[in-house]
Amino acid sequence: MSEHSIGVPSSGGPGALPAAARPGQWRSAIRLIPAVLAVAALFGVAAVARQAGWKVPKFSTLTGSTLDEKDDWCAEHNVPESICVECNPDLLPKGKEYGFCRKHGVHNCPLCNPQVAQLPGRAQSTGEDVQRAEEALAFAPRPANGTKCRQHLRRIQFESEETIQRLAIGMAPAAVGEVAEVVTAYGELELDATKVARLSSRASGTVWILSKQVGDKVRAGEVVALVDAAEVGKAKGELLQALGALALREQTVARLRESAGKTVTEQAVADAEAVRAEAEVRVLAARQALTNLGLPVDPKALRTLEPEEAVKRLRHLGLPEALATAVAVRTESNNLLPIRSPFDGEVIERPSNEGESAGLDRTLLVIADTRQMWLTLRVRLEDANRVKPGQPVRFRHDGHDAGDTGIVSWVSPAADEKTRTVPVRVALPNESGRHHARTFGTGQVILRHVKDAVVVPTTAVHWEGCCHVVFVRDKDFDTSPYKVFHVRKVRPGALDQTHNGTVTEIAVGLLPGEIVATTNSGLLRSELLKNDLGAG
């Protein structure tokens, strides 16, 4: 054994130091001493506190509350325990429970039991209230409420009025106002097909005058074009010939009758009268030919005129005096056929020009009366059975602020095979001229219109899975220390589109004047749901 190894045991020998006793690990153990002492001190303090009866300060003390030393907070209802009317019903006793009204479909019906209404003084339901509710319920199926639901027994309470203001919960009274129940559908505007005329000539010829341009207004019966048609001159000539022949035949009959039985036999008179009758038929045929061309004429009036005057009269047949004078300066033609507007309107197309050919197959002008349009709504199948002819329709054109009101004139007996919607035609006035054919807009068929319905802001009404509810402010809210809202079951009526859906009719469940939570009323609903979950 060398001198350097005397007295130093080897690491693997029996006299080696343990691993924890090595110099580096001793230093680590020394660092843990403060932590061990701190834990020991905490246990010591806890033991002393237990012996001395120390307590941890309450939350109310930490927040500076002046409440009693006891924990005065109802976590279930979010108000101080000492004023919680749900935990302490004697603070604000609940009214009598009247059960479910099967006639009107709500619990504690204020129509049948007006004392449940949160109104100052003694509330009463009038005959008008009852009639209004029954008419609303009878008009259409209304949402039903569960008969076993107990939500109407609940009350939502706030600590103070300042809390309500801080949460920005709005309130408004149930008011008597106008409401409309509608079916809404998208639709397309088009011209009234019964007020569109495509004018053409009844005889082949040439357009001689075409006086109107697109956009020009015309009056019923106004001459808008003149066509030079040989058939017209021929018909006028035949009428003049027939009238001349008839006049000769009548003279012959008159002369023969004077000599009848003397130098003329009865047979000769009869033959002359037959020839005269044939001449009368020719006159009638010529007259009808002119009528078919749109030129009615009275042959008797022509027979009273001199031949030259009769020719002049026929030459300008169908022309207004002023136009006849103007035409006479330009031509003495007997072939002119006037084209007249059948109604008041305006020219919307002019397919032809002067000098072009005219006939039954050639449109000269298209005239439309745009003061009334046809609106075709595409109504859903589930709504179509509620739409009837005669119902008013509010229509708002895309891009226009103002609207017009029309009338349902026809409901198609068949649905469109592609869209599966039912076409509904509406006669829509367009006196202002702001509506245009082949454009679109939204129509509302007014199924029911009431001026004195009970209405509230739509934000006040909530669906709870089995019933609709509103939150009614307690009648003593302003004077009572208990800021309470009562859960009231209701049956909504129409969601009024007159106010863009911001107003809802309450068919049953509220009396006019009761104040309900509106803006941010969802906070009350959340509280109601939270309590339900807690109860579960």
C-alpha positions in Angstrom: 0.0 0.0 0.0 1.5 3.4 -1.0 1.8 6.3 1.5 -0.8 8.4 -0.4 -3.6 5.9 0.3 -3.0 5.4 4.0 -6.3 6.2 6.1 -8.5 6.9 3.0 -11.0 4.2 2.4 -11.8 3.3 -1.2 -15.3 4.2 -2.7 -16.2 0.6 -3.0 -14.9 -0.6 0.3 -16.7 -1.3 3.5 -15.6 2.0 5.1 -16.9 4.3 2.3 -19.2 7.4 3.1 -22.9 7.2 2.2 -24.0 9.1 -1.1 -26.1 11.7 0.8 -23.2 12.6 2.9 -21.0 13.7 0.0 -19.9 17.3 0.2 -22.1 18.6 -2.8 -25.2 17.1 -1.5 -24.7 18.5 2.0 -24.9 22.0 0.4 -28.3 21.2 -1.2 -29.7 20.0 2.1 -28.7 23.2 3.8 -30.6 25.3 1.2 -33.9 23.5 2.1 -33.7 24.5 5.7 -35.6 27.9 5.3 -38.5 26.3 3.5 -38.9 23.6 6.1 -38.8 26.3 8.9 -41.5 28.3 7.0 -43.9 25.4 6.7 -43.3 24.6 10.4 -44.2 28.2 11.3 -47.5 28.0 9.3 -48.5 24.9 11.1 -47.6 26.6 14.4 -49.7 29.7 13.6 -52.7 27.5 12.6 -52.4 25.6 15.9 -52.3 28.8 17.9 -55.2 30.3 15.8 -57.3 27.3 16.6 -56.6 27.6 20.3 -57.4 31.3 20.2 -60.6 31.1 18.1 -59.3 33.2 15.2 -61.6 33.6 12.0 -60.9 34.5 8.3 -62.6 37.8 7.3 -65.8 37.5 5.3 -66.1 38.6 1.7 -68.6 41.4 2.7 -65.9 42.8 5.1 -63.2 42.7 2.5 -65.4 44.7 0.1 -66.3 47.2 2.7 -70.0 46.2 2.9 -72.0 47.5 5.9 -74.1 44.3 6.1 -74.3 42.3 9.2 -71.3 40.2 10.2 -73.1 37.1 9.0 -72.7 36.2 5.3 -75.8 38.2 4.0 -75.8 37.1 0.4 -78.1 34.8 -1.5 -76.0 33.2 -4.1 -79.0 31.5 -5.7 -80.9 34.7 -6.4 -78.0 37.3 -6.5 -79.4 39.6 -3.8 -78.7 40.1 -0.1 -80.2 37.2 1.9 -82.0 39.7 4.2 -84.1 41.1 1.3 -84.5 38.1 -0.9 -88.2 37.7 -1.5 -87.9 34.2 -3.0 -86.1 32.9 0.2 -88.3 35.0 2.5 -91.7 35.1 0.8 -93.2 37.0 3.8 -91.2 40.1 2.7 -93.4 40.3 -0.5 -96.2 37.7 -0.3 -97.2 36.2 -3.6 -100.7 36.7 -4.9 -103.3 34.0 -5.1 -102.7 31.2 -7.6 -105.6 30.9 -10.1 -104.2 28.0 -12.1 -104.3 27.5 -15.9 -107.0 29.2 -17.9 -108.1 26.8 -20.6 -110.1 29.4 -22.3 -107.2 31.7 -23.0 -104.3 29.3 -22.6 -102.2 31.0 -19.8 -101.7 30.6 -16.1 -103.1 33.3 -13.9 -105.1 34.8 -16.8 -105.4 38.6 -16.2 -108.5 38.7 -18.4 -110.4 36.3 -16.1 -108.5 37.4 -13.0 -107.5 41.1 -13.4 -106.3 41.2 -9.8 -103.1 39.5 -10.9 -102.2 42.5 -13.1 -99.3 44.6 -11.8 -101.2 47.9 -12.0 -101.7 50.5 -9.3 -105.1 50.4 -7.7 -107.6 47.8 -8.6 -107.2 46.5 -12.1 -110.1 45.6 -14.3 -110.4 43.9 -17.7 -113.0 45.5 -19.9 -115.2 43.9 -22.5 -113.0 45.4 -25.2 -110.0 43.6 -23.7 -111.8 40.3 -23.8 -113.1 40.8 -27.3 -109.8 41.9 -28.6 -108.1 38.8 -27.1 -110.7 36.3 -28.4 -110.5 37.8 -31.9 -106.7 37.5 -31.9 -106.9 33.9 -30.8 -109.6 32.9 -33.2 -107.8 34.4 -36.3 -105.0 32.0 -36.4 -103.4 29.3 -34.2 -101.3 30.9 -31.5 -98.3 29.4 -29.6 -99.6 27.3 -26.7 -98.2 27.2 -23.2 -97.5 24.1 -21.1 -100.2 23.4 -18.6 -97.7 21.9 -16.0 -95.0 24.6 -16.3 -94.5 26.5 -13.0 -92.4 29.4 -14.4 -95.2 31.8 -13.7 -94.6 31.4 -10.0 -91.1 32.7 -10.2 -89.9 36.2 -9.5 -86.6 37.9 -10.5 -85.2 40.3 -8.0 -82.4 42.9 -8.2 -80.5 44.3 -5.3 -81.3 47.9 -6.1 -82.5 50.2 -8.9 -78.9 51.3 -9.4 -78.1 47.7 -10.3 -80.9 47.7 -13.0 -79.5 51.0 -14.4 -76.0 49.6 -14.4 -77.1 46.6 -16.4 -79.0 48.9 -18.8 -82.3 47.0 -18.5 -84.9 49.0 -20.3 -88.6 49.0 -19.5 -91.8 50.0 -21.3 -95.5 49.7 -20.7 -97.8 47.4 -22.6 -99.5 49.8 -25.0 -102.6 49.9 -27.2 -101.4 50.3 -30.7 -101.6 49.3 -34.4 -100.5 45.9 -35.5 -100.7 44.1 -38.8 -100.4 40.3 -39.4 -98.9 39.7 -42.8 -97.6 37.1 -45.2 -94.3 38.3 -46.7 -93.2 37.3 -50.2 -90.8 38.4 -52.9 -92.3 39.5 -56.2 -91.8 40.9 -59.7 -93.5 43.8 -61.3 -94.8 43.7 -64.8 -97.2 45.7 -67.0 -100.9 45.1 -66.6 -101.5 42.8 -69.5 -105.0 44.2 -70.0 -103.5 47.7 -70.4 -100.9 47.0 -73.1 -101.9 47.6 -76.7 -99.8 46.6 -79.8 -101.2 48.8 -82.5 -101.2 47.6 -86.1 -103.1 48.5 -89.3 -106.3 46.5 -90.1 -105.4 46.8 -93.8 -102.1 46.4 -95.7 -100.5 49.6 -96.8 -97.8 52.1 -96.0 -97.2 54.1 -92.9 -98.0 57.7 -93.9 -97.8 59.5 -90.6 -96.5 58.1 -87.3 -96.8 61.1 -84.9 -95.7 59.6 -81.6 -92.3 58.8 -80.1 -91.4 56.5 -77.2 -92.4 58.2 -73.9 -95.1 60.4 -75.5 -98.4 60.4 -73.6 -101.6 59.6 -75.5 -105.3 59.9 -74.8 -108.0 57.3 -75.4 -109.2 57.7 -79.0 -106.3 59.9 -80.1 -105.1 59.3 -83.7 -101.4 58.3 -83.4 -100.8 57.1 -87.0 -102.2 57.3 -90.5 -101.8 54.4 -92.9 -102.3 54.7 -96.7 -104.3 51.5 -97.5 -105.9 50.9 -100.9 -108.5 48.6 -99.3 -109.8 51.6 -97.4 -110.4 53.6 -100.6 -112.1 50.6 -102.2 -114.5 50.2 -99.3 -115.4 53.9 -99.4 -116.0 53.7 -103.2 -118.2 50.7 -102.8 -120.3 52.5 -100.2 -120.8 55.5 -102.4 -121.8 53.2 -105.3 -124.2 51.3 -103.1 -125.8 54.5 -101.9 -126.2 55.8 -105.5 -127.8 52.5 -106.6 -130.1 52.5 -103.7 -131.3 56.0 -104.5 -132.1 55.0 -108.1 -134.0 51.9 -107.0 -136.1 53.8 -104.5 -137.0 56.3 -107.3 -138.0 53.5 -109.6 -140.2 51.9 -106.9 -141.9 55.2 -106.2 -142.7 55.8 -109.8 -144.0 52.3 -110.4 -146.3 52.5 -107.4 -147.9 55.7 -108.8 -148.8 53.7 -112.0 -149.6 50.4 -110.3 -152.9 49.0 -111.6 -153.0 51.3 -114.6 -150.1 50.9 -116.9 -147.9 48.9 -114.5 -148.7 45.6 -113.1 -148.3 44.6 -109.5 -145.6 42.1 -110.5 -143.5 44.9 -111.9 -143.8 46.8 -108.7 -142.8 43.7 -106.7 -139.8 43.1 -108.9 -138.6 46.7 -108.4 -139.0 46.4 -104.6 -136.8 43.3 -104.7 -134.1 45.1 -106.6 -134.3 48.0 -104.1 -133.9 45.5 -101.2 -130.8 44.1 -102.9 -129.4 47.6 -103.1 -130.0 48.1 -99.4 -128.0 44.9 -98.7 -125.1 46.3 -100.7 -125.2 49.4 -98.7 -125.1 47.4 -95.4 -122.2 45.3 -96.7 -120.2 48.4 -97.7 -120.9 49.9 -94.3 -119.8 46.8 -92.5 -116.6 46.7 -94.5 -115.7 50.2 -93.3 -116.7 49.3 -89.7 -114.3 46.3 -89.9 -111.5 48.7 -90.8 -112.3 50.8 -87.7 -114.3 53.4 -89.7 -117.9 53.3 -88.6 -120.2 55.4 -90.8 -123.9 56.3 -90.9 -125.3 55.8 -94.5 -128.4 57.7 -93.7 -126.4 60.8 -92.8 -124.5 60.5 -96.1 -127.7 60.3 -98.1 -128.8 63.7 -97.0 -125.6 65.2 -98.5 -124.8 66.2 -102.0 -122.6 63.7 -103.8 -119.5 65.9 -103.7 -120.0 66.6 -99.9 -120.5 62.9 -99.3 -117.2 62.2 -101.1 -115.4 64.8 -99.0 -117.0 63.4 -95.8 -115.8 59.9 -96.6 -112.3 61.1 -97.6 -111.6 62.3 -94.1 -113.7 59.6 -92.3 -112.4 58.9 -88.8 -110.1 62.0 -88.7 -110.5 64.8 -86.1 -111.4 68.1 -87.8 -108.0 69.7 -87.1 -106.1 66.7 -88.4 -108.4 66.5 -91.5 -107.6 70.1 -92.3 -103.9 69.5 -92.0 -104.1 66.3 -94.1 -106.2 68.1 -96.8 -103.2 70.4 -97.5 -101.0 67.5 -98.3 -103.2 65.0 -100.1 -106.7 64.2 -101.4 -106.3 60.5 -101.0 -109.3 58.5 -99.9 -107.1 55.7 -98.6 -106.1 57.1 -95.2 -106.8 54.8 -92.3 -106.4 56.4 -88.8 -104.8 54.3 -86.0 -106.2 55.3 -82.6 -105.1 54.7 -79.0 -107.6 52.4 -77.2 -106.9 54.0 -73.8 -104.9 56.6 -71.9 -101.2 55.7 -71.7 -97.8 56.3 -73.1 -95.8 54.9 -76.0 -93.3 52.4 -74.7 -92.1 51.0 -78.1 -92.1 52.2 -81.7 -91.1 49.3 -83.9 -92.0 51.1 -87.2 -91.3 54.3 -89.0 -93.0 56.4 -91.7 -92.7 55.0 -95.1 -92.5 51.4 -94.0 -95.1 48.8 -94.8 -98.1 48.3 -92.5 -100.5 45.4 -91.9 -101.9 43.0 -89.3 -98.5 41.3 -88.8 -96.6 44.6 -88.3 -96.7 46.5 -85.0 -96.6 50.2 -85.4 -96.6 51.3 -81.7 -96.9 49.7 -78.3 -98.9 51.7 -75.8 -99.3 50.9 -72.1 -101.2 52.4 -69.3 -98.5 52.4 -66.6 -100.8 53.9 -63.9 -101.4 50.4 -62.7 -99.0 47.5 -62.6 -99.2 43.8 -62.0 -97.2 42.5 -59.0 -96.7 38.7 -59.0 -95.8 37.5 -55.6 -94.3 34.0 -55.0 -96.0 32.9 -51.8 -94.8 29.8 -49.9 -97.2 26.8 -49.9 -97.7 27.0 -46.2 -98.9 30.6 -46.5 -100.9 30.4 -49.7 -104.1 29.2 -48.1 -104.3 32.3 -46.0 -104.1 34.7 -49.0 -107.5 35.6 -50.6 -108.6 38.0 -53.3 -109.4 41.4 -52.0 -106.7 41.5 -49.3 -104.5 44.7 -49.2 -100.9 44.3 -50.0 -98.0 46.7 -49.0 -95.3 46.7 -51.6 -91.8 48.1 -51.3 -89.7 48.3 -54.4 -86.0 47.4 -54.1 -84.1 50.6 -53.7 -87.2 52.8 -52.9 -88.0 54.1 -49.5 -91.7 54.7 -50.1 -94.2 52.0 -50.8 -97.6 51.6 -52.3 -100.7 49.5 -51.4 -102.4 47.2 -53.9 -105.1 44.6 -53.8 -104.9 40.8 -54.3 -106.7 40.1 -57.6 -105.9 36.5 -58.2 -104.4 33.5 -56.4 -103.1 30.8 -58.7 -104.8 27.4 -58.3 -101.4 25.7 -59.1 -97.9 26.0 -57.6 -94.9 26.8 -59.8 -93.3 23.5 -60.7 -89.8 24.8 -60.3 -90.0 27.0 -57.2 -93.0 25.2 -55.5 -94.4 28.6 -54.6 -97.9 29.9 -55.5 -98.1 32.9 -57.8 -100.4 35.7 -56.4 -101.3 38.6 -58.6 -101.7 42.1 -57.1 -103.1 45.1 -58.8 -100.7 47.8 -57.8 -101.3 51.5 -58.4 -98.5 53.4 -60.0 -99.7 57.0 -60.3 -96.3 58.3 -59.2 -94.6 56.3 -62.0 -91.8 55.1 -59.7 -92.4 51.5 -60.3 -91.0 49.8 -63.4 -91.8 46.6 -65.1 -89.4 43.7 -64.8 -88.1 44.9 -61.4 -88.4 43.3 -58.0 -89.5 44.0 -54.4 -91.1 42.7 -51.3 -94.8 42.5 -50.8 -96.7 42.0 -47.5 -100.2 40.6 -47.8 -102.1 42.1 -44.9 -104.2 39.2 -43.4 -105.3 41.1 -40.3 -105.1 44.7 -39.3 -105.9 45.9 -35.8 -105.6 49.5 -34.5 -106.1 48.8 -30.8 -104.0 45.7 -30.1 -102.0 45.2 -26.9 -98.3 45.5 -28.0 -94.9 45.4 -26.4 -91.4 45.6 -27.9 -90.4 42.3 -29.4 -87.3 42.2 -27.1 -89.6 41.7 -24.1 -91.0 38.3 -25.2 -89.0 35.1 -24.5 -89.6 31.4 -25.3 -88.8 29.1 -22.4 -89.1 25.8 -24.2 -92.7 25.2 -23.1 -94.1 28.7 -22.9 -93.7 32.3 -23.8 -93.0 34.7 -21.0 -92.4 38.4 -20.3 -91.0 40.0 -17.1 -93.6 42.3 -15.5 -92.4 45.0 -13.1 -94.0 44.9 -9.7 -96.7 47.5 -9.3 -94.9 48.9 -6.1 -91.5 49.0 -7.8 -91.0 52.7 -7.3 -91.8 52.8 -3.6 -90.9 49.3 -2.4 -87.3 48.3 -1.4 -87.8 45.1 -3.3 -87.0 45.5 -7.0 -88.9 42.6 -8.4 -90.1 41.4 -11.8 -92.9 38.8 -12.1 -92.6 36.0 -14.7 -95.8 36.2 -16.7 -96.9 33.7 -19.3 -98.3 35.2 -22.5 -99.6 34.1 -25.9 -98.1 36.3 -28.7 -100.2 37.3 -31.6 -98.7 39.0 -34.7 -95.1 40.0 -35.1 -95.9 43.4 -36.6 -94.0 44.0 -39.8 -95.3 47.6 -39.9 -92.5 48.4 -37.4 -90.0 46.0 -39.0 -90.7 43.3 -36.4 -89.8 45.4 -33.4 -93.3 45.2 -32.0 -95.2 42.1 -31.0 -98.9 41.7 -30.2 -99.8 40.1 -26.9 -103.0 38.3 -27.6 -103.4 37.2 -23.9 -101.3 37.7 -20.8 -101.0 41.5 -20.3 -103.3 44.3 -19.6 -102.6 47.8 -21.1 -100.3 49.8 -18.8 -98.4 46.9 -17.2 -94.6 47.6 -17.4 -92.3 44.9 -18.8 -88.6 44.5 -19.2 -87.5 45.2 -22.7 -83.9 46.1 -23.6 -81.4 43.5 -22.1 -84.4 41.5 -20.7 -82.4 38.5 -21.7 -80.5 39.0 -18.4 -83.7 38.2 -16.5 -84.2 35.1 -18.7 -80.6 34.0 -17.9 -81.3 34.4 -14.2 -84.4 32.3 -14.6 -82.6 29.6 -16.5 -79.7 29.6 -14.0 -82.1 29.1 -11.1 -83.8 26.3 -13.0 -80.4 24.6 -13.5 -79.6 25.0 -9.8 -82.9 23.5 -8.9 -82.2 20.5 -11.2 
